[in-house]
Amino acid sequence: MILVDSSVWIDYFNGTRTIESDYLDSILGKELIIVGDIILLEVLQGFKFDRDYSIARKSLDEFPFRNMLGKDIALKSAYNYRYLRKTGITIRKTVDIIIGTFCIENNIELLYSDKDFDPLVKFLHLVSALSG
């Protein structure tokens, strides 16, 4: 099971070829990909044109959906953020610590291109879909 971060979906929908967007393209229909509420929000809010928004929404609706943030994930995310801060690492975006923690707690690989996830891989055992 793989959760695809918004950073990869955005490149994919924009037609930007990266290692991650190419990998996403290669696993569509072959791997179980899930979409989380936070990812859905981040991806869809960025579309300027209604037509593009509708196409992306319809495409993302094809994947199993998960709610990503509840009390348990919020508490574990705060713990993980504080743990990384104590090691001298500050994650820039709260949403990234939530996404990473959700994946860690649910044993889900994450396909990402945002380097804020690298410390979660190194110190918290987040599994990258590219190396998993």
Secondary structure, DSSP 4 states (H G I P E B T S, - for coil): -EEEPHHHHHHHHHT---HHHHHHHHHTTTS-EEEEHHHHHHHHTT--SHHHHHHHHHHHTTS-EE---SHHHHHHHHHHHHHHHHTT---S-HHHHHHHHHHHHTT-EEE---GGGHHHHHHH-PPBTTT-
